Amino acid sequence: MAKFIFGKKLGMSTIYDEKQGALNVTLVECVPNAITQIRTEEKDGYVAIQAGVKHEKKEKKFRKKKEFKSETGELKVGDELKIDQFEIGDKVKVSGITKAKGFQGVVKRHGFKGSMKTHGHKHDLRAPGSIGATYPEHVIKGKRMAGRMGGVRSSVRNLKIVEIDKENNILFLKGAVPGVKGRIVEIVG
């Protein structure tokens, strides 16, 4: 059975290990998730488990729900997925919504270098430059231009679990996790 759980990103910290020295870790609080539905081959045509994390303020609502394709085993609706399914040294994939940065220009969004500062280029240092040829007479789809940056789903693979605090339901993941503090992320092992 695959390991999976929802967690809330608490932020980043540094812990010290005797062998590896200082490790930059992300702290993720994983309160027990409820199993809300079980999909079966006979009824639905595939096998999956739907898990959800409860909303802090509204008792009967879920803040986030998602299906994970996995063998059900002994699980049934109402059971809880807890942090003790993970072990130190496990490698996990963490998915979440990245930090939104609003409307940005081409220098920040795509890494353009900008134009030179002299020879009549007084006010267009960070301008994109020419955006098209004479023939098509329109801007071609997919052209790298200014626009909204961030706020999209992203996944980071092979993050190692370096420590588990079972009393407080906190996973210590080596490296960075997408999103801002307080955002819900999916952890799949």
C-alpha positions in Angstrom: 0.0 0.0 0.0 1.3 3.5 -0.9 1.8 6.0 1.9 0.1 9.4 1.6 -1.2 12.1 3.8 -2.1 15.8 3.7 -0.1 18.3 5.8 0.1 22.0 6.6 3.4 23.7 5.9 4.7 25.4 9.0 7.9 26.9 7.6 11.6 26.1 7.4 14.3 25.6 10.0 17.8 24.2 10.4 18.6 21.1 12.4 22.0 19.6 13.1 23.1 16.1 12.4 26.3 14.5 13.7 27.1 12.9 10.3 25.7 15.5 7.8 26.1 18.7 9.8 23.5 21.5 9.3 20.4 20.4 7.4 17.8 22.8 6.0 14.4 21.3 6.7 10.7 22.1 6.0 8.3 21.4 8.9 5.0 19.9 7.9 2.2 19.4 10.4 0.2 16.2 9.5 -2.9 15.9 11.6 -4.8 12.6 11.1 -6.6 12.6 7.7 -10.0 10.9 7.5 -10.8 8.4 4.8 -14.0 9.8 3.1 -14.5 7.2 0.3 -13.2 4.0 -1.0 -13.3 3.2 -4.7 -13.5 -0.4 -5.8 -13.0 -2.3 -9.1 -16.5 -3.7 -9.1 -18.4 -0.4 -8.4 -16.1 2.3 -9.9 -13.8 0.5 -12.3 -10.6 1.3 -10.4 -9.2 1.0 -6.9 -8.5 4.2 -4.9 -8.8 5.8 -1.5 -10.2 9.3 -1.0 -8.8 11.1 1.9 -9.6 14.5 3.4 -8.2 16.9 6.0 -10.8 18.6 8.2 -11.4 22.3 8.2 -10.3 24.0 11.4 -13.3 26.2 11.8 -16.1 24.3 10.2 -16.6 20.8 11.8 -18.5 19.0 9.0 -16.5 20.4 6.1 -13.2 19.2 4.6 -10.5 21.8 3.7 -9.0 19.5 1.0 -10.0 16.1 -0.5 -8.2 14.0 -3.0 -8.1 10.5 -4.3 -4.9 8.4 -4.2 -4.7 5.3 -6.3 -3.7 2.6 -3.8 -4.7 -0.8 -2.6 -7.3 -0.5 0.2 -6.2 -3.4 2.3 -8.0 -3.3 5.7 -9.0 0.4 5.4 -12.7 1.5 5.5 -14.6 4.8 5.5 -14.0 6.7 8.7 -10.5 5.3 9.4 -7.7 7.8 9.9 -4.4 8.1 8.0 -1.7 9.0 10.6 1.9 10.1 10.5 3.2 6.8 11.8 2.9 5.2 8.4 6.2 7.1 7.5 9.7 6.2 8.7 12.9 8.2 8.9 14.8 7.8 5.6 11.7 7.5 3.4 11.8 9.5 0.2 8.5 11.3 -0.6 7.0 13.5 -3.3 5.4 16.7 -2.0 2.9 18.6 -4.1 1.3 22.0 -3.5 0.4 25.4 -4.9 3.5 27.7 -5.3 3.8 31.2 -3.9 2.0 33.6 -6.1 4.0 36.7 -7.2 1.4 38.6 -9.1 1.9 40.3 -12.5 5.7 40.4 -13.3 7.8 41.6 -16.2 9.9 39.5 -18.5 13.2 40.1 -16.6 11.8 38.6 -13.4 9.4 36.1 -15.0 11.6 34.6 -17.7 15.1 35.8 -16.8 15.6 38.2 -19.8 18.7 40.3 -19.4 17.2 43.6 -20.5 18.7 46.2 -22.8 21.8 48.3 -22.5 21.7 51.5 -20.4 23.3 53.8 -22.9 22.9 55.0 -26.6 19.3 56.2 -26.3 17.9 53.5 -24.1 16.9 55.8 -21.2 13.6 54.3 -20.1 13.4 50.8 -21.5 16.0 48.9 -19.6 13.6 46.1 -18.6 11.5 46.1 -21.7 11.0 42.8 -23.7 12.1 44.1 -27.0 10.6 43.0 -30.3 7.8 40.5 -30.0 7.2 39.4 -33.6 8.1 39.3 -37.2 6.4 41.2 -40.1 4.7 38.2 -41.7 2.3 36.6 -39.2 1.2 40.1 -38.1 0.1 38.9 -34.7 1.7 37.7 -31.5 2.4 34.0 -31.8 0.9 31.8 -29.0 3.3 30.9 -26.2 5.5 34.0 -26.6 7.3 34.7 -23.4 5.9 38.0 -22.2 5.0 39.7 -19.0 2.1 38.1 -17.0 1.0 36.4 -13.8 3.8 34.5 -12.1 3.5 31.7 -9.6 0.3 30.3 -8.0 0.5 27.0 -9.9 0.6 23.4 -8.8 4.2 22.1 -8.4 5.8 18.9 -7.1 9.2 18.2 -5.5 10.3 14.6 -5.7 12.8 12.6 -3.5 12.6 14.7 -0.4 14.0 12.7 2.5 12.3 12.5 5.9 15.1 13.3 8.4 13.0 13.4 11.6 9.5 12.6 12.8 7.8 14.2 15.9 4.9 11.8 16.6 3.7 13.8 19.6 3.1 16.9 17.6 2.4 15.2 14.2 5.3 17.0 12.5 7.4 15.7 9.6 10.9 17.2 9.0 11.6 17.1 5.2 15.1 17.8 3.9 14.8 20.7 1.4 12.2 23.1 0.3 8.5 22.5 -0.2 6.2 24.5 -2.6 3.8 27.1 -1.1 3.6 29.6 1.7 3.2 29.0 5.4 -0.2 27.5 6.3 -0.9 26.0 2.9 -2.0 22.4 2.6 0.4 20.1 0.8 0.2 16.4 -0.3 2.8 14.0 0.8 3.1 10.7 -1.1 5.7 8.0 -0.3 
